[in-house]
Amino acid sequence: MAQRFAKTIQTALLVLFCLSLSISVLVSDAQFTASHVKQEAVAPTSQYLDFVFFRASFPNAFQGNEASHMHDVAWLLRCAPILALISALLLARFTRRNEWASITSLTLSALSVIGLIAIIAPFDAVFRIFHIIFFPQGNWTFPIDSTLISFYP
């Protein structure tokens, strides 16, 4: 029982590592991010990513609730690489050499289920659930004419 629990924890750590590392890599690539937003959003997006990584001030494009939400998002994005590092260190510390094959297969299974949910589930539902979990204060809904909605439809 204890061994099964340990493998479950290890699998969760590896999934957490994979997800947080991928978020960190995608967000830190300004060219990738800028290529997926409207042209008028490129400069504020680049400035925002610089803000996330403490290289610039917060962009003036976002005001009020939008600014509040984007500050919360920055906190989440800053935690992703830290979470990746901590989960990798915990995995390295508590995993024996002969356990890697079973942990890897369990992790691939878990990531496959997450990927399948992302493909099958309606985007609106996944988007809403994600925001309810990570932004419970509710500052993530905006009018259709807001800067955030116009920049990132």
Protein Blocks (a to p, Z undefined) as FASTA:
>chain_A
ZZmmmmmmmmmmmmmmmmmmmmmmmmmmmklmmmmccfklmmmmmmmmmmmnopaccdfk
bgcjlmmmmmmmmmmmmmmmmmmmmmmmmmmmmpcfklmmmmmmmmmmmmmmmmmmmmmp
cfklmmmmmmmmmmmnopabccfkbmklmmmZZ
